[in-house]
Amino acid sequence: MRRDTFLKSLAALAATGTLPLSARAAANLKMMIPANPGGGWDSTGRALGKALLESGVAGTVTYDNKGGAAGAIGLAQFVNASKGDGNALLVMGAVMLGGIITGKPPVSLTQATPIARLTSEYNVFVLPANSPFKTMGEVIEQLKKDPGSVKWGGGSRGSTEHIAAAMIAREVGVDASRINYVAFRGSGEATAAILGGNVTIGGSGYSEFQQYIESGKMRAIGVTSAQRLKGIAVPTLKEQGINVEIGNWRGVYGAPGISPAQRKGLTDMVLAALKTKAWAEALEKNGWTPAVMSGKAFEEFVDLEFASLRATMVKAGMV
């Protein structure tokens, strides 16, 4: 093939986004993290950014933290400011879906472009080290006596720990609408409230409380998984006679209005990043379970999750 013909072919492939990753220029990616620094979405976004850089598909990754309303504030900024931008990514997950159901924000996740699911994680419930309660059973007894006296601390309204608290109440015969749930803008605020004894019981992903559990500053009393988490001696809620199981997953979306070629390019970059050593180390460090899904399968999964979460929240008296 003549050199000029070869170069024209490369240019055509680049224009459609179908060049092999190894032949593309490294992208300058922008990561919208719709939460305050320090929480699960923040950790996920920055771990993915590091992996994108290590894989060589990204030349730079910049981050924009915009917390509040279960991610809806960051979602709105992303939808309105990133239209057609093939280098923009939004961190999202089950918490955003729950927040959209309860908060009914003016923007919709359907306006953005599904890229990939990354991880799944279960919630853990904890007590401050100096709590008068020692077990989930003791918390439940108090909940039955006086629902309002038990302050549940966690992420935004509609978060998986909020849904889990409502499900627990319903399972033990307490009106879920009477639970005293205190929503925080991020896990940092929730952690401070738990450590300070400002809430009775707190919930979040295990990785966000791990250092405090291991140091003895928090006492873990239950996880929302079907079986105990690997290497973690914390009983499940089901073990304790509370038939509640709920998982938390996280993923990424692209901007509204990007082309199929741009979507494929972003998807290929994310999937390449998930094969790096940096990502493997992040999974290990945070106790995240890999749950990779992309393309049409991910899009359909999100639709099903919306329906499933709505049904669960209606059943628990939250909607």
Secondary structure as UniProt FT lines:
FT   HELIX           3..16
FT   HELIX           21..23
FT   STRAND          27..33
FT   TURN            37..38
FT   HELIX           40..55
FT   STRAND          58..65
FT   HELIX           69..71
FT   HELIX           72..81
FT   TURN            83..84
FT   TURN            86..87
FT   STRAND          88..93
FT   HELIX           94..103
FT   HELIX           109..111
FT   STRAND          113..128
FT   TURN            129..130
FT   HELIX           136..145
FT   HELIX           147..149
FT   STRAND          151..154
FT   TURN            157..158
FT   HELIX           160..171
FT   TURN            172..173
FT   HELIX           176..178
FT   STRAND          180..183
FT   HELIX           187..195
FT   TURN            196..197
FT   STRAND          201..205
FT   HELIX           206..214
FT   TURN            215..216
FT   STRAND          218..223
FT   TURN            230..231
FT   HELIX           238..240
FT   STRAND          247..254
FT   TURN            256..257
FT   HELIX           260..273
FT   TURN            274..275
FT   HELIX           277..286
FT   STRAND          289..294
FT   HELIX           295..315
FT   TURN            316..317
//
